[in-house]
């Protein structure tokens, strides 16, 4: 098990080519990068680039930006306020109090709390978001849940149920194969095609809303 402390400055760019195990990234107050695990590292013109063999744990400055190509296990990012982009996560992804994020694919479950904004291509498990900024999900193979979102929520397709509560912006779901619950949405609601029931709570905002369901709407 290796351990290294690298002086980085307050807002470095951290690049992780691949991690063969679990990857944990936490923000810390010091302008340093602390790495634990078996890895190789180099400083490039784009930032600090690491490749992990097995589990990898990083403590980075809170303003750091993080880019990850691939994680074979689970991914945890906590208290990292810079922007980050993730390729494929083959386990679960947990994001807590993190900056704006873009993720191509999560092959397990997604749990996000306190992220500034979040855009995900595919979630092969369930997707749960709380206290986030805008949320955009292209395809969720399980259930999708979002609460207290300070912006719009867009889901192109969800295979299970969708439960959306306390959405400050517009709500748009292209296709839901299960049922959809929308509670206390303050923007326009567009539910293109819902195979199950649609359940609404709270008054809808003034304007045009579009709801289409094979089940009941109530």
N, C-alpha and C positions, 0 to 999 in steps of 0.2 A: 504494500500500500504506500503510494508516494504522497508527499505533501509539499506544497510549494507556495510561497507568498511572493507576488509580483506587484511592484509599484506601477499603477496605471493612470493616475489622474482621476478626476471626479466623474467623468462621463465617457468611459471607454466603450469601444465596440468589441463584444465578445463573440467569436465565431466558433461554432462546434460542428466539425465535419460529420462526425458520427459518434454515438455512444452505444456500446454493445450491451449495457445493462440499464439500470435506472439512472435518471438524471435529476438532480435536485439543485436548483439555483435560488439563492436567497440574497436579498439586499442587505448591505451593512453600511455603517457610517464612515468607514475608512476608505481612502482612495487607493485601495489595493484589491488585487484578485487573489483569493485563497483557494487553492485546488487540492482536493483529496481524491485519491484513486490512482489507477494505473493509466497513464496517458502520455501523449507527446504534445508539445506546445511550441509555438513559434510566434514571433511578432512580425506582422506583415503590414503593408501600406494600408490595408483595410481595417486592421485591428489585431487582436490576439486570437490566434486560431488553435483549437485543441481537438484532439481525437482521443476518445476514451476507450479503454479496453476493460469491460466490466462496468460496475457502478461508478458514477462520477458525481462528486459534490462540490459545488462552487459557492463561495461567498463573494459577491461583486458589489461595487459602489451602487447605491440606490438609483442613480441616474444612468446607469449603464444600459446600452442597447444590446440585445441578445439575438443572434441568428443561429438556428440549429437545422442541419440538414435532415438528420434521422436519429430517432431514439428507439432502441430495440425493446426497452422495458417501459416503465412508467415515467412520466414527466411531472415535476412539481416546480412551479415558479412562484415565489412569494416576495413581496415588498421590493419589486424591481420596477421602477417607474419609467424607464426608457422604452422606446418602441422595440418590439421583437417580432421576428418572423420564424415560423417553425415549418419544416417540411412534413415528414411522416412520424407519427408517434404510434408504436405498435402495442402499447399498453394503454393505461388510463392517463388523462391529462388533468392536472389540478392547478388552477391559476388563482392566486389570492393577492389582492391589492397590487395589481400589476398594471403596467402601461398599455398603450394600444397594441393589439395583437392580431396577427394574421397566421392561420394554421391551415395547411393544405389538407391533411387527413389525420384523424384519430381513430385507431382501430379498436379502442375500448370505449370507456365512458368519458364524458367531459363534465368537469365541475369548475365553474368560474364564479368568483365572488370579489366584487370591488375592482374589476378591470375597467379601464377608461373606455375602451371600445373593443369589440371582438368580431372577427370575421373568420369563419371556418368553412372549408370546402365540404368535407365529409366527416360525420361522426357515426361509427359503426355500432355504437352502443347508445346509451341515453345521453342527452345533453341537458344540463342544469345550469342556469345562470341567475345570479342574484346581485343586485346593486351594481349593475354595469352601466356603461354608456350604451351607444348604439350596438345592436346585435344583429349579425347577418349569418345565417346558416343555409348552405346550399342543399345538403341532403343529410337527414338524420334517419338512421335505420331503426332506432328505438323510439322512445318517447322524448318529447322536448318540453322543457319547463323554463319559464323566465318570470322573475318577479322584481319589481322596483327597478325598472330599466329607464334611465334618464335619456331616452332617445328612441328612435324607431326600432322595430323588430321585423325582420324579413326572414322568412323560411320558404325556400323554394319547394321542398318536399319533405314530409315526415311520415315514416312508415307506421308509427304508433300514434299515441294520443298527444295533443298539444295543450298545455295549460299555461296561459299567459295572464299575469295579474300586475296591475299597477304600472302600466306602460305609459310613459310620458309622450311618446311620439306616435307615429302611425304604426299600424299592425297589418302585415301582408303575408298570407300563406297561400302559395300556389296550389299545393295538393296535400291533403291530410288523409291518410288511409284509416285512421281511427277517428275518435271524437275530438272536438276542440272546445276548450273553455276560454273565454275572454272576459276578464273582470277589470272594470275601472280603467279602461283605455281612454286616453285624452285626445288621441288623434283619429284619423280615418281608419276604419276597419275594412279590409278586403280579404275575404276568404273564398278563394276561387273554386275549389272543389273539395268537399269534405265527405268522405264515405260514411262516417258515423253521424252523431248528433252535434249540433252547435248549441252551446249554452252561453248566454250573455248575462253579466251582472253589472249593475251601475248604468247610468245614463250614457248613451253614445253622444259624441261631440256633434255639433251642427255640421251639416254637409251630407255628401252622398257616400253611403256605405254599400258594399256588395257582399252578399252572403249566399252561398250555394251549398246545399247539403242533401245527401240521399236519405238521411235520417230526419229527426225533428230539429226545429229551430225554436229556442225558447229561452 
